[in-house]
Amino acid sequence: MSKNEAMAIIEPAASRVRDPKSGRSIWMAKIIQKSSIVEEQLSVTLALAEHTEEEQQRIVEAFRMQLGNIGWTGSVDISIEKSNNIKTPPPPKDPVRGMSGPGMGAHGGPIKKLPIPGIKHIVAVASGKGGVGKSTIATNLAIALQRQGRTIGLMDADVYGPSLPTMMRVTGKPIANEQNQIIPKEAYNIKCMSMGFMVEDEEPIIWRGPMVMGVIKQFFQNVAWGELDILIVDLPPGTGDAQLTMIQAVPISGAVIVTTPQKIAVIDAVRGVEMFRKLDVPLLGIVENMSHIDVGGIRAYPFGKGGGENTAAQYATPLLAQVPIDEGIRLGGDMGLPSALSSDPIANPFLDIARQIDEMLFS
């Protein structure tokens, strides 16, 4: 097995193990020094000479566990580099996963971003945690912007939990053009790309060879997006290495943070805000989803009140909308008929978000 194939197995596991010295993952901290695979035995050398024995043991045990979690069933031989000539990267100067300051890459160097030909703006839709309705906001925002006359693409970067095929009611495997680029699927005049097009609905996505970042980079670089005013990117939840690496790969015009009003969601949303700030990505605003419910003229707040509004005020950024809990929004997502398509008031919050973002990007 080649070195590249070995690294394809190692990277997703190493990206989930934290280095206590630098605060980064052991992958981003360059602790993986050597690797090889011979007859189902994975051999890895780790640069841990500057770590205590306790730290070394914790890292090795966590790394073994993560290799098992990604599906590696062979044996594992982990050795520790004894030379002190290998230096552990210095601790980060800020708390965002090892970033050393605005405009800096994961290793402290300048970020090299490659624009995508034909795409005027890339807008990231993100959340600090799952379950807050991020994909619902992303799909409806794409529809709302298209209704305003913009040419739109929608990229589902949540590789492990792709929801775009269901929410946009588009199926089938994409094909390649003569330039060996993937031709995106289309729904409601929006160009769409998702890992969900590549696998069956019931098929689990368990990576051993092709890695998450490889797929996401393909979606950016090897998809025939054509001319787009805006590419909406539905990011995976959280603030891990995958999100950071992707944000650093392409120029992002701005980010929309989705949260619910409850305290635990807001805490995670703040982490997302801080991540974008450290990476010099403009914050377009906050969307407070599942904000309230109206029954018989009475408004209730089942998830609390004011979380998104307070976060927006804290960071002096717009509160783009407070989207209510509405059965129609849920049904629209389940049926592949996004609520932003409707002529009823249910579409208004999404149209309002789109209007504000359009003004920010094009005025």
C-alpha positions as CSV (number, residue, x, y, z in Angstrom):
1,M,0.0,0.0,0.0
2,S,1.4,3.4,-0.9
3,K,2.3,6.2,1.5
4,N,-0.6,8.3,0.3
5,E,-3.0,5.4,1.0
6,A,-1.5,5.1,4.5
7,M,-2.0,8.8,5.1
8,A,-5.6,8.6,3.9
9,I,-6.2,6.2,6.8
10,I,-4.2,8.1,9.3
11,E,-5.4,11.7,8.7
12,P,-9.1,11.3,9.8
13,A,-8.0,9.5,13.0
14,A,-5.2,11.9,13.8
15,S,-7.4,14.9,13.2
16,R,-9.6,13.8,16.1
17,V,-6.7,13.5,18.7
18,R,-5.7,16.7,20.5
19,D,-2.0,17.5,21.2
20,P,-1.9,19.0,24.8
21,K,1.2,21.0,24.0
22,S,-0.1,23.0,21.0
23,G,-3.8,22.7,21.4
24,R,-4.1,21.4,17.8
25,S,-4.9,18.0,16.6
26,I,-1.8,15.8,16.3
27,W,-2.3,15.9,12.5
28,M,-2.2,19.7,12.3
29,A,0.6,19.8,14.8
30,K,2.7,17.6,12.5
31,I,3.3,14.9,15.1
32,I,2.9,12.2,12.5
33,Q,6.4,11.7,11.3
34,K,6.5,8.4,9.4
35,S,3.9,5.9,8.3
36,S,3.6,2.7,6.3
37,I,1.3,-0.2,5.8
38,V,2.6,-3.7,5.1
39,E,0.2,-6.7,5.0
40,E,-2.5,-5.1,7.2
41,Q,0.0,-3.7,9.7
42,L,-0.1,0.1,10.1
43,S,3.2,1.5,11.4
44,V,3.3,5.1,12.6
45,T,6.1,7.2,14.2
46,L,5.0,10.1,16.5
47,A,7.2,13.1,17.4
48,L,6.5,13.1,21.1
49,A,10.0,13.6,22.6
50,E,9.0,16.8,24.3
51,H,5.9,15.3,25.9
52,T,5.7,13.7,29.3
53,E,5.2,9.9,29.5
54,E,1.7,10.5,30.7
55,E,0.9,12.7,27.7
56,Q,2.5,10.2,25.3
57,Q,0.4,7.4,26.7
58,R,-2.8,9.4,26.4
59,I,-2.0,10.4,22.8
60,V,-1.1,6.9,21.7
61,E,-4.2,5.4,23.4
62,A,-6.5,8.0,21.8
63,F,-4.9,7.5,18.4
64,R,-5.4,3.8,18.5
65,M,-9.1,4.3,19.5
66,Q,-9.7,6.7,16.6
67,L,-8.1,4.4,14.1
68,G,-10.6,1.8,15.2
69,N,-13.4,4.3,15.0
70,I,-12.7,5.1,11.3
71,G,-12.8,1.4,10.5
72,W,-9.1,0.2,10.5
73,T,-9.2,-3.5,11.4
74,G,-5.5,-4.3,10.9
75,S,-2.7,-4.3,13.6
76,V,-1.2,-1.0,14.7
77,D,2.5,-0.4,15.6
78,I,3.1,3.0,17.1
79,S,6.6,4.2,17.9
80,I,7.7,7.5,19.5
81,E,10.5,9.6,18.0
82,K,13.2,10.1,20.6
83,S,15.1,12.9,18.9
84,N,14.7,16.3,20.4
85,N,15.5,17.9,17.0
86,I,11.8,17.6,16.2
87,K,10.1,20.6,17.6
88,T,6.5,20.7,18.7
89,P,4.8,23.8,17.2
90,P,4.4,26.6,19.7
91,P,1.2,27.0,21.6
92,P,-1.5,29.0,19.8
93,K,-2.0,32.6,20.6
94,D,-5.7,32.3,20.6
95,P,-8.2,29.6,21.5
96,V,-9.5,28.8,18.0
97,R,-8.0,25.3,17.4
98,G,-4.4,26.5,17.2
99,M,-4.8,29.6,15.0
100,S,-2.0,32.0,15.6
101,G,-3.9,35.1,14.6
102,P,-6.1,36.7,12.0
103,G,-5.2,35.7,8.5
104,M,-2.8,33.0,9.6
105,G,-3.0,29.3,8.7
106,A,-3.2,26.3,11.0
107,H,0.6,26.1,11.2
108,G,1.1,29.8,11.7
109,G,1.8,30.6,8.0
110,P,-0.3,32.8,5.7
111,I,-3.4,31.3,4.3
112,K,-3.3,30.6,0.6
113,K,-6.8,30.8,-0.8
114,L,-7.7,29.7,-4.3
115,P,-10.7,31.4,-5.8
116,I,-13.2,29.3,-7.8
117,P,-13.5,30.6,-11.4
118,G,-17.0,31.9,-12.1
119,I,-18.2,32.2,-8.5
120,K,-18.6,35.8,-7.3
121,H,-19.3,35.1,-3.6
122,I,-19.1,32.1,-1.3
123,V,-21.3,32.2,1.8
124,A,-20.9,29.7,4.6
125,V,-23.8,28.7,6.7
126,A,-22.5,27.3,10.0
127,S,-23.5,26.3,13.5
128,G,-21.5,25.5,16.6
129,K,-23.5,22.3,17.1
130,G,-25.9,20.0,15.2
131,G,-29.6,19.9,15.5
132,V,-30.3,23.7,15.3
133,G,-31.7,23.6,11.7
134,K,-28.6,24.8,9.9
135,S,-29.4,22.8,6.7
136,T,-33.0,24.1,6.8
137,I,-31.7,27.7,6.8
138,A,-29.1,26.9,4.1
139,T,-31.6,25.4,1.7
140,N,-34.2,28.0,2.2
141,L,-31.6,30.8,1.9
142,A,-30.5,29.3,-1.5
143,I,-34.1,29.3,-2.7
144,A,-34.8,32.8,-1.4
145,L,-31.8,34.2,-3.1
146,Q,-32.7,32.5,-6.4
147,R,-36.2,34.0,-6.1
148,Q,-34.5,37.4,-6.0
149,G,-32.9,36.8,-9.3
150,R,-29.5,35.5,-8.3
151,T,-27.7,32.5,-9.8
152,I,-27.1,30.1,-6.9
153,G,-25.2,27.0,-6.1
154,L,-25.7,24.9,-2.9
155,M,-22.9,22.8,-1.6
156,D,-23.6,20.3,1.1
157,A,-20.3,20.0,3.0
158,D,-21.7,18.0,5.8
159,V,-20.3,14.8,4.5
160,Y,-21.3,12.5,7.3
161,G,-24.9,13.7,7.5
162,P,-25.9,14.9,4.0
163,S,-29.4,16.3,4.0
164,L,-29.5,18.3,0.7
165,P,-30.9,15.4,-1.4
166,T,-34.0,15.1,0.8
167,M,-34.5,18.8,1.5
168,M,-34.1,19.8,-2.2
169,R,-35.8,16.6,-3.5
170,V,-33.0,15.8,-5.9
171,T,-31.6,12.3,-6.4
172,G,-29.4,10.3,-8.7
173,K,-25.6,10.1,-9.1
174,P,-23.9,13.0,-10.9
175,I,-21.9,12.4,-14.0
176,A,-18.6,14.0,-15.3
177,N,-18.1,16.3,-18.3
178,E,-15.4,16.1,-20.9
179,Q,-13.0,17.9,-18.6
180,N,-13.6,15.3,-16.0
181,Q,-15.5,17.7,-13.8
182,I,-18.5,16.6,-11.8
183,I,-21.7,18.1,-13.2
184,P,-23.8,19.3,-10.3
185,K,-27.5,18.2,-10.0
186,E,-30.1,20.9,-10.3
187,A,-33.3,21.6,-8.3
188,Y,-35.4,24.7,-8.4
189,N,-32.9,26.3,-10.7
190,I,-30.1,25.8,-8.1
191,K,-27.0,23.8,-8.8
192,C,-26.5,21.3,-6.0
193,M,-23.7,19.0,-4.8
194,S,-23.7,16.6,-1.9
195,M,-22.1,13.4,-0.7
196,G,-25.7,12.1,-0.5
197,F,-25.7,11.8,-4.3
198,M,-22.9,9.3,-4.1
199,V,-24.3,6.8,-1.6
200,E,-27.6,5.1,-0.8
201,D,-29.8,6.6,1.9
202,E,-29.2,3.8,4.3
203,E,-25.5,3.4,3.6
204,P,-23.2,4.6,6.4
205,I,-20.3,6.8,5.4
206,I,-17.3,5.2,7.1
207,W,-14.0,6.5,5.8
208,R,-10.9,4.4,5.4
209,G,-9.5,5.5,2.0
210,P,-11.0,8.7,0.6
211,M,-11.2,11.3,3.3
212,V,-13.6,13.9,4.2
213,M,-11.4,16.8,3.2
214,G,-10.5,15.2,-0.1
215,V,-14.2,15.0,-0.9
216,I,-14.9,18.6,0.1
217,K,-11.9,19.9,-1.9
218,Q,-13.3,18.0,-4.9
219,F,-16.6,19.8,-4.4
220,F,-14.8,23.1,-4.6
221,Q,-12.3,22.4,-7.3
222,N,-13.6,19.7,-9.5
223,V,-17.3,20.5,-9.8
224,A,-18.5,22.4,-12.9
225,W,-20.3,25.2,-11.0
226,G,-20.2,27.6,-14.0
227,E,-21.2,31.2,-13.4
228,L,-22.7,31.8,-10.0
229,D,-23.5,34.9,-8.1
230,I,-23.4,33.0,-4.8
231,L,-22.3,29.5,-3.7
232,I,-24.0,28.7,-0.4
233,V,-21.9,26.2,1.6
234,D,-23.7,24.2,4.3
235,L,-20.8,23.5,6.7
236,P,-20.6,20.6,9.1
237,P,-21.5,21.5,12.6
238,G,-18.8,22.4,15.0
239,T,-15.4,24.1,14.8
240,G,-13.0,21.3,14.1
241,D,-10.0,20.9,11.8
242,A,-12.3,20.0,8.8
243,Q,-14.1,23.4,9.0
244,L,-10.9,25.3,9.6
245,T,-9.1,23.7,6.7
246,M,-12.0,24.3,4.3
247,I,-12.5,27.9,5.4
248,Q,-8.8,28.5,4.7
249,A,-8.9,26.9,1.3
250,V,-11.2,29.3,-0.5
251,P,-12.1,33.0,-0.1
252,I,-15.4,33.3,1.8
253,S,-17.3,36.5,1.4
254,G,-19.1,36.0,4.7
255,A,-20.7,33.6,7.2
256,V,-24.1,33.1,8.6
257,I,-24.3,31.5,12.1
258,V,-27.4,29.5,13.0
259,T,-28.5,29.0,16.6
260,T,-31.5,28.3,18.7
261,P,-32.4,30.6,21.6
262,Q,-31.4,28.1,24.3
263,K,-28.2,28.6,26.3
264,I,-26.3,25.5,25.3
265,A,-26.8,26.3,21.6
266,V,-25.7,29.9,22.0
267,I,-22.5,28.8,23.8
268,D,-21.6,26.7,20.8
269,A,-22.7,29.4,18.4
270,V,-20.3,31.8,20.0
271,R,-17.4,29.4,19.3
272,G,-18.4,29.5,15.7
273,V,-18.5,33.2,15.7
274,E,-15.0,33.3,17.2
275,M,-13.7,30.9,14.6
276,F,-14.7,33.1,11.7
277,R,-13.4,36.2,13.4
278,K,-10.0,34.6,13.9
279,L,-9.9,33.6,10.3
280,D,-10.9,37.1,9.1
281,V,-14.1,35.9,7.6
282,P,-16.8,38.6,7.7
283,L,-19.8,37.7,9.8
284,L,-23.0,38.5,7.9
285,G,-25.3,37.9,10.8
286,I,-27.1,35.5,13.2
287,V,-30.2,33.5,12.5
288,E,-32.2,32.4,15.5
289,N,-34.0,29.3,14.4
290,M,-36.9,27.7,16.3
291,S,-37.3,31.1,18.0
292,H,-40.9,30.8,19.1
293,I,-44.3,29.2,18.4
294,D,-47.6,30.9,17.9
295,V,-50.8,29.0,19.0
296,G,-54.2,30.6,19.1
297,G,-52.7,34.1,19.2
298,I,-50.4,33.2,22.1
299,R,-46.6,33.2,21.6
300,A,-44.5,30.7,23.5
301,Y,-40.8,30.2,23.7
302,P,-40.1,26.5,24.3
303,F,-36.3,26.9,23.8
304,G,-36.0,30.1,25.8
305,K,-35.8,33.7,24.6
306,G,-33.2,36.1,23.4
307,G,-30.2,33.9,22.8
308,G,-29.7,34.8,19.2
309,E,-30.6,38.4,19.7
310,N,-28.1,38.8,22.6
311,T,-25.3,37.1,20.6
312,A,-25.9,39.4,17.7
313,A,-25.8,42.4,20.0
314,Q,-22.6,41.1,21.7
315,Y,-20.8,41.0,18.3
316,A,-22.4,44.0,16.8
317,T,-23.7,41.9,13.9
318,P,-27.3,41.8,12.4
319,L,-29.9,39.5,13.8
320,L,-31.0,38.4,10.3
321,A,-34.2,36.7,11.4
322,Q,-36.0,34.9,14.3
323,V,-37.5,31.9,12.4
324,P,-40.5,30.4,14.2
325,I,-41.2,26.8,15.0
326,D,-43.7,25.9,12.2
327,E,-44.9,22.5,11.1
328,G,-44.9,23.8,7.5
329,I,-41.1,24.4,7.6
330,R,-40.5,20.9,8.9
331,L,-42.8,19.3,6.3
332,G,-41.2,21.4,3.6
333,G,-37.8,20.0,4.5
334,D,-39.1,16.4,4.8
335,M,-40.9,16.6,1.4
336,G,-38.2,18.4,-0.5
337,L,-40.3,21.5,-0.9
338,P,-38.5,24.3,1.0
339,S,-40.7,26.8,2.6
340,A,-39.0,29.7,0.8
341,L,-40.8,28.5,-2.4
342,S,-44.2,29.3,-0.8
343,S,-46.2,32.5,-1.5
344,D,-47.5,32.2,2.1
345,P,-46.0,34.2,5.1
346,I,-44.1,31.1,6.0
347,A,-41.5,32.2,3.4
348,N,-41.1,35.7,4.8
349,P,-38.2,35.1,7.3
350,F,-36.1,33.4,4.6
351,L,-36.8,36.1,2.0
352,D,-35.9,38.7,4.5
353,I,-32.5,36.9,5.3
354,A,-31.8,36.7,1.6
355,R,-32.6,40.4,1.0
356,Q,-30.2,41.5,3.7
357,I,-27.4,39.2,2.5
358,D,-27.9,40.3,-1.1
359,E,-27.6,44.0,0.0
360,M,-24.4,43.2,2.0
361,L,-22.7,41.4,-0.9
362,F,-23.8,43.5,-3.9
363,S,-24.6,47.0,-2.7
